[in-house]
């Protein structure tokens, strides 16, 4: 015990100097106080979130990770390009780190930008095992700013990850607090008529989904750098300064809509890669994504950083202020969006026998049943009028299309253009279709209808350029994360298409990304919603061949851990 | 947007851009004299300053001039994106950014090129969307151009790129007037790089 405390103290004093190339990280049981509740969790160097690791592009880092838990652990360096043995996914990159053991990671830093790290074992990440990575570029930053802050978001839940998973399996709507009630039904009947309302409810019931199914896991407290709304994380500035904010969404399950009322934000980086600057009033940050923004603050007053969850069931709040203790108004949360018929358009419907329903296995639409649908009903649904904004990354008429609280500019994926393309633009050598599938009621999530444990790996050849076609057949939004290689998001800008490590796929949409297969070995590829990944929306990628690496055999091997 | 609509919007843009140009060139006249200075004459040039545009910043990021001095700016775009070099006050830059946002929205200004045909289209009334204010140049990657400018008197000026987002990301430079350098204690330049958890 004493030893443990000593380790924590030393860790606080010694390492993490800027640009040091050797780091020590201990994985510890910690207390997490959100202001709303105190919960035992897992942290690094005695705290959750863990430290901000500052690397410099071009250096070689050595990181000694000591597991002080009584269970296996691992650290995945999210978004970092490195040899696959260093990627930290148990069962794919390495066996994991045993209790009491110290594992030494060693890899070169070949990129710059904002990233993060987290455990890839069980539900340690939702339980608090995450931290930030900031990599200084070899040359100068292509921006000017006076100071910078990491703004790391998470959705801290009073229940442990294991308990949440059990509850979801037992009842997928366990944490869905915004379910429509009998009262809602009566209200809506008054507006739309009894039969129309009844038909609407039956249709959604048939899909094993509800209009409120935007957030599977509600009841969390949004944190910024470990602090709840009342604890109010505060970043200081001097009037006249430009401040760079490095937003990281380390949530288990929650997308956030982020704004700083009174300030325009200039987005300069997405997922660690510089983008051509875009001025916005608000942006949506998917799970595991990062966005860097620069704000120019002239007034000597406080500003609220307000991050509402996409389903509006919770929020995170922090403050930018000229001095400690100053605060600004905290806005009310907006009304929860409702999913619409458009969001279920990609959803496979079967109005016949519900017992046999498995979205994944049903590749064909039942067109006979489709005809049975009363299309006049659809007109009456929240299909949206002419006033709805358009965004090709949401289904037309989707209830999820975001709008800025002040009526201004909301960032879209289509605004993201690489500042400096990393790869030559070329035709992909082939296309791989990945249908994102699931059965909400059983809380089973899968790819092409097959869960991870039943699936063969996706085999890629070193040197090819693969086009991935994501078809989201579910009504949830899935942040798809490919390890080890960049995801080149298709936004229709050719060589300027941005590099990402997470590609968010909204319900009923098809999204393309391309990958230059330039990293030999085996890699994880999964939905970054913790409980989706753990219930099967996960694949192993095997890259065969390579310049100096033994050819992978493509076989599944041993323990297929690496949930979340 | 269809072609018809695009064309229908052009006159509105021309108006906006022209008024911007006048605002930039003449607005300050109301306050007695050309506060930002005026186009200079070749024969008055006392020195040449090379300015390099990169993505998205300038080299140098600060220049020093004397009141009354006429300077030749040799501006070269060595970046991969379109950039502007514009001499003005912070307020003027802000106003101009709205105009340039419009140019982007209407497809005149792409990330890495300018649609010259569209920009130089004669609207039949002698106006075009030409970006030809004397205090600025708008350059595609690889292009170079010169501005001869006379700084008539000390003022709070910046040179800036008003391509949407670029100024906010830090593509601006300070123009210090030598007589007033001491008075201007502006925090500027390098990041302090501090992070607080």
Contacts between the chains, C-beta under 8 A, distances in Angstrom:
chain1	res1	chain2	res2	distance
A	18	B	193	7.7
A	49	B	197	7.2
A	51	B	197	7.7
A	52	B	195	5.3
A	52	B	197	6.3
A	54	B	195	7.6
A	134	B	195	6.7
A	136	B	193	7.6
A	140	B	57	7.7
A	141	B	191	6.9
A	142	B	54	7.1
A	142	B	55	5.8
A	142	B	56	5.6
A	142	B	57	5.9
A	142	B	169	7.6
A	143	B	56	7.0
A	143	B	57	7.2
A	143	B	169	4.8
A	143	B	170	4.3
A	144	B	57	6.6
A	144	B	61	7.2
A	144	B	169	7.7
A	144	B	170	2.9
A	144	B	171	7.9
A	144	B	172	7.5
A	144	B	189	7.0
A	144	B	191	7.5
A	145	B	170	6.4
A	145	B	191	5.3
A	146	B	187	6.4
A	146	B	191	6.4
A	146	B	192	6.2
A	147	B	191	6.7
A	147	B	192	5.0
A	147	B	193	7.5
A	147	B	194	5.5
A	148	B	191	6.4
A	148	B	193	6.3
A	148	B	194	7.0
A	148	B	195	6.2
A	149	B	195	6.0
A	149	B	196	6.0
A	150	B	195	5.4
A	150	B	197	6.9
A	225	B	196	8.0
A	225	B	197	5.0
A	226	B	197	7.1
A	235	B	196	6.3
A	236	B	196	7.7
A	238	B	187	7.0
A	240	B	186	7.8
A	240	B	187	6.7
A	241	B	187	6.9
A	242	B	170	6.7
A	244	B	191	7.3
A	264	B	168	7.2
A	266	B	165	5.4
A	266	B	168	3.8
A	266	B	169	5.4
A	267	B	165	7.9
A	268	B	165	7.9
A	268	B	169	5.2
A	276	B	56	7.9
A	276	B	81	6.5
A	276	B	111	5.6
A	276	B	165	6.7
A	277	B	56	6.4
A	277	B	164	7.5
A	277	B	165	2.9
A	277	B	166	6.0
A	277	B	168	6.3
A	277	B	169	4.0
A	278	B	164	7.5
A	278	B	165	5.4
A	279	B	164	6.2
A	279	B	165	5.3
A	279	B	168	5.9
A	294	B	168	6.2
A	294	B	169	5.8
A	294	B	170	7.0
A	296	B	168	6.3
A	417	B	111	5.8
A	419	B	55	5.9
A	419	B	56	7.5
A	419	B	81	7.8
A	420	B	55	6.5
A	420	B	80	6.6
A	493	B	111	7.8
A	496	B	111	6.2
A	496	B	112	7.7
